[in-house]
Amino acid sequence: MEKKQSPFKIIGELALFSLIIGIINIFFPDNPGFLKSAFNPYVLLSFIVAAYYGKYYGFLSILSSATIVSLVYPVIMRLFLEGKSLSDFWMTVDNESIIPISTSLIGIYIFGLIRDAHVSRAERDRSRLKAIAVDKGVLKKEVRALRIVNAELERRVEGQEDSITTIYTRMQELQSLNLQRALELILETVQYFTAASKCSIWKHLPEEKRLEVVETIGWDEGMKVSTTLPDTDTIEGWVVRNNTIFSAKMLLQYENLRDMDKGRNLFTAPLFAGRKIWGIVNIEEMPFEKYNLYTERMLQLIISLSSTALEKAVEYEKVVKQEETNPITKLPSFINFSHVLENAIEKMRYEKGTLSVVIAEVRNFDMLVDQFDRKSVLELFVRLVDYMREISHGLGRFFHYKEENQIVMLYPNVDFDGASLFSLDVLSKLNDIDWNINGNSVSVDLILGYSSLTEATKNPEEILEVAENLLEMQKI
């Protein structure tokens, strides 16, 4: 690009050229300012300047020439050569300069207009060429991106049958794994279908209001990254709280997400264990061509298909780690309940008797724990058990169930109708009790699910599944 000259340099050049012409003019003492000649170098210089630099510099050139002719030239002539007096010289110049000066001013203006029009047209052409160059660069990038995306689409179409087979095989394998291996396989499947170079699974710990990383791919051992995150003011926490998949494109629409973004989330999806959110799957790095709606749908499909298997793995993990008796409620654990239920079913089948199971869940358990403390809230279950035992006339046997906010009652010699009537009695009389924690009055949001042994029942899981379905229906 041509470097623009500074105004001071241009003015210096104009003065120098005018001075050179003035020196030449000394050799023509009878023709001051070349006013008597048909060819006037001063006027020609102003035309050239106006055509090259613009009309304003042209006017400045003629002013510079006039200064030299009217002041410098006569002084030199007076000092070094015999000449007219200054007053006679100025009178002569004044009479003879009207036409040349008028002509030069008109010419400067015309040449200046021509030059301005040329410059304006050149600027337009330059801007147009610059825009064309930019558009060409953008088109090159778009073509390159389209080629990558087209190749990805071809691979996707060619591998559709293999993808379905792979998902089916991995989901079948998932059914028989413990929690750790199940999480590993889920994350490996996510990586396989998204080509993520960096991804992770985080477990939500609602009682501690944080998320903890449990499985990673692509994390270097030397990386200084946090392994725990708060479930507030983070993208991961927002996904858990809102049960919604996050995509990086959402940052363009939602300012609250931009405020929480730390640059570690491309796709973040809630991970389910059954119908309950267990944690999240986070994709941090992946190829550009894989970031699309198809990948997002595949991620949702993998999570949806793995939820049942993950629920079983989580339940098994809880049973294995659960203590025999809760130190606060003194109730037996779920694993004890499982053994008792199996024995009770065998006994009732032999005696041709009836047997029911009632699951009680305190829905506002987490809210009460946040407001008070876990020990005080668990002590409410002692009162709840006493209350339910009284209504069952002392026939019910109570245990902790799968979740911390659930207890289960084994109710012998009661059929489905009897369990239904018992549940109605419990719920109808629940509000008559003065529930309080540390002297503070509280409400207990209780829901009940129940089921009974039938001739078609094959195992304990079928009985529990009916009761759990009733619980889930009340949560919708």
Secondary structure, 3 states (H helix, E strand, C coil): CCCCCCHHHHHHHHHHHHHHHHHHHHCCCCCHHHCCCCCCHHHHHHHHHHHHHCHHHHHHHHHHHHHHHHHHHHHHHHHHCCCCCHHHHHHHHHHHCHHHHHHHHHHHHHHHHHHHHHHHHHHHHHHHHHHHHHHHHHHHHHHHHHHHHHHHHHHHHHCHHHHHHHHHHHHHHHCCCCHHHHHHHHHHHHHHHHCCCEEEEEEEECCCCEEEEEEEECCCCCCCCCCEEECCCCHHHHHHHHCCCEEHHHHHCCHHHHHHCCCCCCEEEEEEECCEEEEEEEEEECCHHHCCHHHHHHHHHHHHHHHHHHHHHHHHHHHHHCCCECCCCCCECHHHHHHHHHHHHHHHHHHCCCEEEEEEEECCHHHHHHHCCHHHHHHHHHHHHHHHHHHCCCCCEEEECCCCCEEEEEEECCCHHHHHHHHHHHHHHHCCCCCEECCEECCCCEEEEEEECCCCCCCHHHHHHHHHHHHHHHHC
